[in-house]
Amino acid sequence: MFEKIKSDSSLEIKNSASNPFREIQVAIITKTFNEYITTLSSNLRSKDPSHFDPHLLRFLVHLILISREAGMPLDEYAGDTIISAYVQSLAKNPSHKALVAMYSSKLPGSIPNELYSEFLANCDSVIEARAVYIQLAEQYGLDTVSITKKTAVRILEKFSSTFNEDSVNKDPVFSKIDDPLLSSEISQIRAIEWLIFYQELYSYALVHVVSLARKFLINGRVNAAISLFNSLPDDFVQISWKKITVELNRFGSNNDLANKLWGQALRDLNLMFNSEIEKIDSETENSENQIIEDSEVQLWPTAIISKSFDEYIQLVSLCDGINHFSNWESHMESKPSNSINLKVRELEWMRDAVFLTNETEEILKNRILNVDWLGASVSLIDRDNVQVDMRNFELRTLRQIYIPDTLFKLHTVLFNSNLIIPNNLSKSFDLVQLVSDNNKNISPELLLKTDKFPNGKMQTFIQMINQTCLELLKQSQETDSNNNEDKNSTNDPLRLFGQ
């Protein structure tokens, strides 16, 4: 009968019979609904869901869910395909995004994680708004830890790039501290923000944070690296990272602790340091269940976390040093004019200049140049591991860029502040000893040849030291001249009569 209606010569009747909702009614009446959704799901897999009426998909999804609750036999794969298509349709509709979590929860296995992470990866709102989507996912029982990890990785992989040996020969153009971020940088920083919704993902986030910071800094985007570090919560640095670092520094990186998996290392630390998480009585959960750490990360070698934390500290030190240098430079350029009316302001400027100079020197020298920055302490050794090889290559590249740059900045600070801190002139000359110290590994970075510096950067440093020597000689001559004048004045008998 239904086929006869479809073949009716009346166009109005034909169109009415071909209406998708009527086709569904026919499929239900004729008990061919399973065949209908199987055919439709096949079409959905070959076309973008946006080509299908969302109202039709919604109607079908509800029929499928009701049928499943009633125990009616339906093709599971076909039903899941239609529900997935509807979820994708909701994700693209601004007014229906709050429903994505609910319908995703109706799907089996890892499908909800994939769909919801894909949805979150396209959310570019502020962190407070994105937190609402996490709360909705929790409300409907989704695996939010896995979802946030997948979301972050999805975003970061979109912007991933591979560095090659040629990049070492091209010094980057350094951004200014207050330069605006690129849209791609904002997206990548927001990718990290997905990971910091849960404290148990902080260690997982740590590895991605330093990886992203390396990428920014290799491209000279110091402003982006600083913004990345500033986006992290105040409690980001974990006590466990500090304890592991202390233990490895005490006993060396080859001790048993370094060779353990991170989860076991955490349990050992809890016992070793009488962790705050203690048993109340014999029935309290054991320490294994009390560790707040992602299950995947617990299976990582401890060295990955400890080396990443060392790297984190050293990258933050670099950003602090560059930020302080920028502030110092701005302050030195803002010296008040020499005027009696401005004497108080000049004294205040002098006081701040001394403070900024000493603080900048401390960071550049003692937190970067004196510590074999990004050297052996942060390197990983794992043969035939492409990721480890790439990380070590990026670390070497950063050293080649920023060790000379930091050295030059330190000389600038010391040399240009010698009028307010006279001893700094001799300190600028003492940098020769710092460079010649093999334990600091500074000279190899100065000798490296690049496109911009075909003979290396050692010549630039030598020119700076020559500048220091000339100034030392000049000041020495002026001192001798002043001493001679004072001596002659003292021996002149006419001086007593004011002549």
C-alpha positions in Angstrom: 0.0 0.0 0.0 2.8 2.4 0.9 4.6 1.8 -2.3 1.4 2.4 -4.2 1.0 5.8 -2.5 4.6 6.7 -3.4 3.9 5.9 -7.1 0.7 8.0 -7.1 0.7 10.5 -10.0 -0.2 13.4 -7.6 2.9 15.4 -6.8 1.5 16.5 -3.5 0.8 12.9 -2.4 4.3 11.8 -3.6 6.0 14.6 -1.6 4.0 13.8 1.4 4.8 10.1 1.2 8.5 10.9 0.7 8.7 13.1 3.8 11.4 11.7 6.1 9.2 11.7 9.1 6.5 9.8 7.3 9.2 7.3 6.1 10.1 6.7 9.7 6.4 6.1 10.5 6.2 3.7 7.6 9.3 1.9 8.8 7.9 1.5 12.3 4.5 0.3 11.0 6.1 -2.2 8.6 8.6 -3.3 11.2 11.5 -2.3 9.0 12.9 0.4 11.4 16.1 -1.5 11.9 16.7 -1.6 8.1 15.9 2.1 7.9 18.5 3.2 10.5 21.1 0.8 9.0 20.7 2.5 5.6 20.7 6.0 7.2 23.8 5.3 9.2 25.6 4.2 6.1 24.7 7.5 4.5 25.9 9.4 7.6 29.3 7.7 7.5 29.8 8.8 3.9 28.6 12.4 4.3 29.0 15.2 6.8 26.3 15.2 9.4 25.6 18.9 8.6 23.9 17.7 5.4 21.1 16.1 7.4 18.2 17.8 9.1 19.1 18.1 12.9 15.4 17.8 13.8 15.2 14.5 12.0 18.3 13.3 13.7 17.0 14.3 17.1 13.7 12.4 16.4 15.6 9.3 15.4 17.9 9.5 18.4 15.0 9.6 20.8 13.4 6.7 19.0 16.6 4.7 19.2 17.0 5.4 22.9 13.4 4.5 23.7 13.7 1.3 21.7 16.9 0.4 23.6 15.2 1.0 26.9 12.3 -1.2 25.8 14.7 -4.0 24.8 13.8 -3.9 21.1 16.5 -5.5 18.9 18.2 -2.7 16.9 21.6 -2.6 15.1 23.9 -1.2 17.8 26.4 0.2 15.4 23.8 1.9 13.3 22.2 3.5 16.4 25.5 4.7 17.7 26.4 6.2 14.3 23.1 8.2 14.3 23.6 9.4 17.9 27.2 10.4 17.2 26.0 12.4 14.1 23.5 14.2 16.3 26.1 15.0 18.9 28.3 16.5 16.2 25.3 18.5 15.0 24.7 19.8 18.5 28.4 20.8 18.9 28.1 23.1 15.9 25.0 24.9 17.2 25.8 27.6 19.7 22.4 27.4 21.4 22.5 23.6 21.9 26.1 23.1 23.1 24.9 22.4 26.7 23.2 19.2 25.3 26.4 17.7 23.9 27.5 16.0 27.2 24.0 14.4 27.8 23.8 12.8 24.4 27.5 11.8 24.4 26.9 9.9 27.6 24.4 7.6 25.6 27.3 6.2 23.6 29.4 3.2 24.6 33.2 2.7 25.2 35.6 5.5 24.2 33.2 7.1 21.7 32.0 9.8 24.3 35.6 10.7 25.0 36.5 11.2 21.4 33.3 13.2 20.6 33.4 15.4 23.6 37.2 16.1 23.3 36.6 17.1 19.7 33.8 19.4 20.8 35.9 21.0 23.6 38.9 21.4 21.2 36.8 23.9 19.2 35.7 25.9 22.3 37.6 29.2 22.3 35.8 30.9 25.2 37.5 32.0 28.5 38.4 29.4 31.0 35.4 30.1 33.3 33.0 29.4 30.4 34.8 26.2 29.4 34.7 25.0 33.0 30.9 24.8 32.6 31.3 22.1 29.9 33.6 20.1 32.2 30.9 20.3 34.9 28.3 19.1 32.5 30.5 16.2 31.5 30.9 15.2 35.1 27.2 15.5 35.7 26.5 12.9 32.9 29.3 10.6 34.1 31.8 11.1 31.3 35.5 10.4 31.9 36.5 14.0 32.2 40.2 13.3 33.0 40.6 11.4 29.7 38.6 13.9 27.9 40.7 16.9 29.0 43.9 15.1 28.1 42.6 14.3 24.6 41.3 17.8 24.2 44.7 19.3 25.0 46.6 16.9 22.8 44.1 17.5 19.9 44.8 21.3 20.0 48.6 21.1 20.5 48.9 18.6 17.6 47.2 21.1 15.3 50.0 23.5 15.9 52.9 21.0 16.1 55.9 21.6 14.0 59.2 19.7 13.5 62.5 21.5 14.0 65.5 20.5 11.9 69.2 21.1 12.0 68.8 24.2 9.8 66.8 26.0 12.4 69.9 26.1 14.6 71.6 28.4 12.1 68.8 31.0 12.1 68.6 33.1 15.2 65.0 34.1 16.0 63.6 37.6 16.0 63.0 38.2 19.7 59.6 39.5 20.7 59.2 42.3 23.3 57.7 41.4 26.7 54.5 43.4 26.0 54.0 42.3 22.4 50.5 40.9 21.8 50.1 37.1 21.5 49.3 35.5 18.2 46.0 33.7 17.9 47.8 30.4 17.6 49.7 31.0 20.8 46.5 31.8 22.7 45.0 28.6 21.4 47.9 26.6 22.6 48.0 28.2 26.0 44.3 27.4 26.3 45.1 23.8 25.4 47.2 23.6 28.6 44.4 25.2 30.6 42.2 22.1 29.9 44.8 20.1 31.8 44.8 22.2 35.0 41.2 21.6 35.8 42.3 18.6 37.7 45.3 18.5 40.1 45.9 14.8 39.3 46.8 16.0 35.8 49.4 18.5 36.9 52.4 16.2 36.3 50.9 15.3 32.9 50.5 19.1 32.2 54.1 19.7 33.4 55.5 17.8 30.4 53.3 19.6 27.9 54.0 23.0 29.5 57.8 22.7 29.1 57.4 21.3 25.6 55.2 24.3 24.6 57.6 26.7 26.3 60.5 25.3 24.4 58.6 25.8 21.1 57.7 29.4 22.0 61.3 30.3 23.0 63.0 28.7 20.0 60.9 31.0 17.9 61.9 34.0 20.1 58.4 34.4 21.5 59.4 35.1 25.1 56.1 37.0 25.6 54.2 33.8 24.8 56.3 31.7 27.2 55.8 34.2 30.0 52.0 34.2 29.3 52.1 30.4 29.4 53.8 30.3 32.8 51.5 33.1 34.2 48.4 31.1 33.1 49.3 28.2 35.5 47.6 28.1 39.0 49.4 29.1 42.1 49.5 25.6 43.4 50.9 24.1 40.1 54.3 23.2 41.5 53.8 20.0 43.5 55.7 19.0 46.7 56.4 15.6 45.2 58.3 17.2 42.3 60.5 19.1 44.8 61.1 16.1 47.0 62.1 13.9 44.0 64.5 16.7 42.9 66.1 16.9 46.3 66.5 13.2 46.6 68.0 12.8 43.1 70.4 15.7 43.8 71.5 14.1 47.1 72.1 10.6 45.7 72.5 11.1 42.0 70.3 10.3 39.0 71.4 6.6 38.9 69.9 5.7 42.3 67.0 3.3 42.7 64.5 6.1 43.0 65.3 7.5 39.5 64.8 4.1 38.0 61.3 3.5 39.5 58.0 4.3 37.9 56.5 7.6 39.0 53.6 6.0 40.9 56.0 3.8 43.0 58.3 6.7 43.6 55.3 8.7 45.0 54.4 5.8 47.3 58.0 5.5 48.5 58.1 9.3 49.1 55.0 9.1 51.2 56.7 6.5 53.4 60.1 8.2 53.4 58.8 11.7 54.4 55.9 10.6 56.6 53.4 12.1 54.2 50.5 14.1 55.5 48.2 11.3 54.1 48.4 8.9 57.0 46.4 5.9 58.2 43.7 6.8 60.7 43.2 3.2 61.6 43.9 -0.3 60.2 40.9 0.0 57.8 42.1 3.2 56.1 42.8 3.0 52.4 46.3 2.2 51.5 48.7 4.9 50.2 48.4 3.5 46.7 44.7 4.6 46.5 45.5 7.9 48.2 48.0 9.1 45.5 46.4 12.0 43.6 48.0 11.3 40.2 46.8 10.3 36.7 47.0 6.5 36.2 48.9 6.9 32.9 51.5 9.2 34.5 52.1 6.8 37.4 53.5 4.3 34.8 56.0 6.9 33.5 59.7 6.6 34.5 60.4 9.0 37.4 63.2 10.6 35.3 60.5 12.1 33.0 58.9 14.1 35.8 62.1 15.0 37.6 63.9 16.2 34.4 60.8 18.1 33.3 60.6 19.9 36.6 64.3 20.8 36.4 63.6 22.1 32.9 60.5 24.0 34.2 62.6 25.8 36.8 65.3 26.7 34.3 62.9 28.0 31.6 61.1 30.1 34.2 64.5 31.5 35.3 65.2 32.5 31.7 61.8 34.3 31.4 62.4 36.0 34.7 65.8 37.1 33.6 64.6 38.5 30.3 61.6 40.2 32.1 63.9 41.8 34.7 66.3 42.9 31.9 63.5 44.6 30.1 62.4 46.4 33.3 66.0 47.4 34.0 66.4 48.7 30.5 63.2 50.8 30.7 64.2 52.2 34.1 67.7 53.2 32.9 66.2 55.1 30.0 63.8 57.0 32.3 66.5 58.8 34.4 65.1 62.3 35.4 66.8 65.4 34.0 69.5 66.9 36.2 67.6 69.6 38.0 67.5 70.8 41.6 63.7 70.5 41.6 64.0 66.9 40.5 66.7 65.9 43.1 64.3 63.8 45.1 63.0 62.0 42.0 66.6 61.4 41.0 67.5 59.9 44.3 64.4 57.6 44.1 65.5 56.7 40.5 69.0 55.9 41.8 67.7 53.7 44.6 65.4 51.7 42.2 68.2 51.5 39.6 70.6 49.9 42.1 67.9 47.4 43.2 66.9 46.4 39.6 70.6 46.1 38.6 71.4 43.8 41.5 68.3 41.7 41.0 68.8 41.4 37.2 72.5 40.4 37.7 71.5 37.8 40.3 69.0 36.1 37.9 71.1 36.3 34.7 74.3 35.1 36.4 73.3 32.7 39.2 70.1 31.2 37.8 71.2 30.9 34.2 74.9 31.2 33.4 76.3 29.6 36.6 74.1 26.5 36.5 74.9 24.9 33.1 71.4 26.0 32.0 69.5 23.3 30.2 72.6 21.1 30.2 73.2 17.6 31.5 70.8 18.0 34.5 67.7 18.1 32.2 68.8 15.8 29.4 67.1 12.4 29.0 68.9 9.3 27.7 66.8 6.8 25.7 68.2 5.3 22.6 66.0 5.0 19.5 63.4 7.3 21.0 62.3 10.0 18.5 60.6 12.1 21.2 63.6 12.1 23.5 65.9 12.9 20.6 63.7 15.8 19.5 63.6 17.1 23.1 67.3 17.0 23.5 67.7 18.7 20.2 65.4 21.5 21.3 67.3 21.9 24.5 70.6 22.3 22.6 68.9 24.8 20.3 67.7 26.9 23.3 71.2 26.9 24.8 72.7 28.0 21.5 70.2 30.9 21.4 69.9 32.1 24.9 73.3 31.4 26.6 75.1 34.0 24.4 72.1 36.3 24.7 72.0 36.1 28.5 75.8 36.7 28.6 75.5 39.8 26.5 72.6 41.1 28.6 74.6 40.6 31.8 77.5 42.5 30.4 75.2 45.3 29.3 73.7 45.5 32.8 77.1 45.5 34.5 78.8 47.9 32.1 76.0 50.4 31.8 75.4 50.6 35.6 79.0 51.3 36.6 78.3 55.0 37.2 75.8 54.0 40.0 77.6 50.9 41.1 81.3 51.5 40.3 82.3 47.9 41.1 80.2 46.6 38.3 82.7 47.7 35.7 85.3 45.2 37.0 82.5 42.6 37.3 81.8 43.1 33.6 85.5 42.2 33.0 85.2 39.2 35.3 82.8 37.6 32.8 85.9 36.4 31.0 86.5 34.0 33.8 82.9 32.8 33.6 83.2 32.1 29.9 86.6 30.3 30.3 85.2 28.0 33.1 84.6 24.6 31.3 82.1 23.6 33.9 79.7 26.3 32.8 79.8 25.2 29.1 79.4 28.8 27.9 82.2 29.1 25.4 80.9 26.3 23.0 77.7 28.3 22.5 79.8 31.4 21.6 81.9 29.5 19.1 78.9 28.0 17.3 78.6 29.4 13.7 75.2 30.5 12.4 73.9 32.4 9.4 73.8 35.6 11.4 77.2 35.0 13.0 79.3 33.0 10.5 82.3 33.3 12.8 80.4 32.6 16.0 79.5 35.0 18.7 82.8 35.0 20.5 83.9 38.0 18.6 80.9 40.0 19.9 81.8 39.0 23.4 85.5 40.0 22.9 84.3 43.4 21.6 82.3 43.9 24.8 85.3 43.0 26.9 87.4 45.5 24.9 84.8 48.1 25.7 85.2 47.3 29.4 89.0 47.5 29.2 88.9 50.9 27.5 86.5 52.2 30.2 88.7 50.8 32.9 91.8 52.5 31.4 89.9 55.7 31.0 88.7 55.7 34.6 92.2 54.8 35.8 93.8 57.7 33.9 91.1 60.1 35.2 91.8 58.9 38.7 95.6 59.4 38.3 95.0 62.9 36.8 92.7 63.8 39.7 95.3 62.5 42.2 98.0 64.6 40.6 95.9 67.7 40.7 95.1 67.2 44.4 98.8 66.6 45.1 99.8 69.8 43.3 97.1 71.8 45.0 98.2 70.7 48.4 101.9 71.6 47.7 101.1 75.1 46.3 101.8 77.7 49.0 99.6 80.3 47.2 96.6 78.1 47.8 96.7 79.2 51.5 95.9 82.8 50.3 93.2 81.7 47.9 95.3 82.5 44.8 
